[in-house]
Amino acid sequence: MMQSLGQEALISMISHLVFIIITWRVLQGINLDPLLKKGRVFEGTILLIFVTIAIGTTVSRFFLDFLQWSQQLIFLF
């Protein structure tokens, strides 16, 4: 039982990190310069980091939930 919890935790951590990295790479392709005030590069970078974490963890949570739901389908019949 405890090993199963540890495995789920490891899978969740890896999934979150992978999707955060993917999201970061995707958001790097967006030109945010017109949206920022001059001299506010640091604040723009922090905003990009927060948006990356929010999107990455949300997508990761969706895939982890979908994986869990697919494993629970055996209990349907």
C-alpha positions as CSV (number, residue, x, y, z in Angstrom):
1,M,0.0,0.0,0.0
2,M,2.7,2.5,1.0
3,Q,4.8,1.5,-2.1
4,S,1.8,2.3,-4.3
5,L,1.4,5.7,-2.7
6,G,5.1,6.4,-3.3
7,Q,4.8,5.3,-7.0
8,E,1.8,7.6,-7.5
9,A,3.7,10.5,-5.9
10,L,6.7,9.9,-8.1
11,I,4.5,9.7,-11.3
12,S,2.7,12.9,-10.3
13,M,5.9,14.8,-9.7
14,I,7.4,13.7,-13.0
15,S,4.2,14.4,-14.9
16,H,4.0,17.9,-13.4
17,L,7.6,18.7,-14.2
18,V,7.3,17.4,-17.8
19,F,4.2,19.4,-18.5
20,I,5.7,22.5,-16.9
21,I,8.8,22.2,-19.1
22,I,6.6,21.6,-22.2
23,T,4.5,24.7,-21.3
24,W,7.6,26.8,-20.8
25,R,8.9,25.8,-24.2
26,V,5.6,26.7,-25.8
27,L,5.2,30.0,-24.1
28,Q,8.7,31.0,-25.1
29,G,7.4,31.2,-28.6
30,I,5.0,34.0,-27.7
31,N,6.1,37.6,-28.0
32,L,5.0,39.2,-24.8
33,D,7.1,42.4,-25.2
34,P,4.2,44.5,-26.5
35,L,2.2,43.7,-23.4
36,L,4.9,44.8,-20.9
37,K,5.8,48.3,-19.8
38,K,9.4,49.4,-20.5
39,G,11.7,48.4,-17.7
40,R,9.4,45.7,-16.4
41,V,11.2,42.7,-17.8
42,F,11.7,41.0,-14.4
43,E,7.9,41.3,-13.6
44,G,7.1,39.9,-17.1
45,T,9.4,36.9,-16.5
46,I,7.8,36.2,-13.1
47,L,4.4,36.4,-14.7
48,L,5.5,34.0,-17.4
49,I,6.8,31.6,-14.8
50,F,3.5,31.7,-12.8
51,V,1.4,31.2,-16.0
52,T,3.7,28.3,-17.0
53,I,3.2,26.6,-13.6
54,A,-0.5,27.1,-13.7
55,I,-1.0,25.8,-17.2
56,G,1.5,22.9,-16.8
57,T,0.1,21.6,-13.5
58,T,-3.5,21.9,-14.8
59,V,-2.7,19.9,-17.9
60,S,-0.8,17.4,-15.9
61,R,-3.6,17.0,-13.4
62,F,-6.0,16.4,-16.3
63,F,-3.8,13.6,-17.7
64,L,-3.3,12.0,-14.2
65,D,-7.0,12.1,-13.6
66,F,-7.7,10.6,-17.0
67,L,-5.2,7.8,-16.3
68,Q,-6.8,7.1,-12.9
69,W,-10.3,7.1,-14.4
70,S,-9.2,4.6,-17.1
71,Q,-7.8,2.3,-14.5
72,Q,-11.1,2.4,-12.6
73,L,-13.1,1.4,-15.7
74,I,-12.6,-2.3,-14.7
75,F,-15.0,-1.7,-11.8
76,L,-17.8,-0.7,-14.2
77,F,-19.0,-4.2,-14.9
